[in-house]
Amino acid sequence: MTFLEEPTSIPAKVGVVGGGRMGAGIAQVFAQLGSQVVIAEAADQQAALERVSTGLTRAHERGKLDGAPDEILSRVSTVAGPDELPADLDLVVEAVPEIPSLKVEVLALVDKSVSSSTVIASNTSSISIAELGAALSDPTRFIGMHFFNPVPVSELVEIVRAPETSPDVVTKVRDWVSLLGKSEVLVNDSPGFATSRLGVSLGLEAIRMLEEGVADAESIDRAMELGYKHPMGPLRSTDLVGLDVRLAIAEHLASTLGDRFTPPQLLRDTVARGELGRKSGKGFYDWEKK
């Protein structure tokens, strides 16, 4: 199937499945680009719109928004689920939690809802694109678009191609990422891709150091920020990503790449207490004091 019949322009219509922090951020950047965006969110459609609205207001306050927040928000609508997405979408980005069975279920519904020319992408940070693509009738149109949190200000999108992904789809998605004003890295499908594999490896070792009493969280982070010029230390980054998300990725990588990705007990215990990072108010740092 040929997807590139003319030079790539912005995707006129974009679907985003999942209206949480990541999904709302993805919806926001495409709406800012000029796309009409439909968010499929089963739990709370109003909350999804409010997240987009808040993001647009913050961008406006920073002087980073071309246009009025309300005008851009008017390009965003919601439906209750992926089976209600309109057929004529140029792109659908799945952004549900990092649970393989859930993603497969969602992608199968998307596949039945949209036209055969729609590019379908997953925002997964670690799960095999080839495995997820098996849920689709045509895996050649499937690709990984791994955005980073917070999406509106992050500069990177990791594009992941599976062996079945059409070269035309890769080209189109690279062009769309460029139009978003972001940079891309193109990687081949493998567990954890490039960013999660490296980021989780560093984060897990930092947690082990904290667990062993090598230093406190701020000292470990400051060592990487000042000594290696990292913009954010691995423990603060884990809080931002979400300890539950990092635990799920680590467990997946441990099952596919081996024991070096086994999550430290401290990470398991912290998640079990409900201390998930910034989104819960506490993780390795107390975010309620910030």
Stockholm file with secondary structure:
# STOCKHOLM 1.0

chainA/1-290         MTFLEEPTSIPAKVGVVGGGRMGAGIAQVFAQLGSQVVIAEAADQQAALERVSTGLTRAHERGKLDGAPDEILSRVSTVAGPDELPADLDLVVEAVPEIPSLKVEVLALVDKSVSSSTVIASNTSSISIAELGAALSDPTRFIGMHFFNPVPVSELVEIVRAPETSPDVVTKVRDWVSLLGKSEVLVNDSPGFATSRLGVSLGLEAIRMLEEGVADAESIDRAMELGYKHPMGPLRSTDLVGLDVRLAIAEHLASTLGDRFTPPQLLRDTVARGELGRKSGKGFYDWEKK
#=GR chainA/1-290 SS CCCCSSCCCCCSEEEEECCSHHHHHHHHHHHHHTCEEEEECSSCHHHHHHHHHHHHHHHHHTTCCSSCHHHHHTTEEEESSGGGSCTTCSEEEECCCSCHHHHHHHHHHHHHHSCTTCEEEECCSSSCHHHHHTTSSCGGGEEEEEECSSTTTCCEEEEEECTTSCHHHHHHHHHHHHHTTCEEEEEESCTTTTHHHHHHHHHHHHHHHHHTTSSCHHHHHHHHHHHSCCSSCHHHHHHHHCHHHHHHHHHHHHHHHCGGGCCCHHHHHHHHTTCCBGGGTBSSSBGGGC
#=GC SS_cons         CCCCSSCCCCCSEEEEECCSHHHHHHHHHHHHHTCEEEEECSSCHHHHHHHHHHHHHHHHHTTCCSSCHHHHHTTEEEESSGGGSCTTCSEEEECCCSCHHHHHHHHHHHHHHSCTTCEEEECCSSSCHHHHHTTSSCGGGEEEEEECSSTTTCCEEEEEECTTSCHHHHHHHHHHHHHTTCEEEEEESCTTTTHHHHHHHHHHHHHHHHHTTSSCHHHHHHHHHHHSCCSSCHHHHHHHHCHHHHHHHHHHHHHHHCGGGCCCHHHHHHHHTTCCBGGGTBSSSBGGGC
//
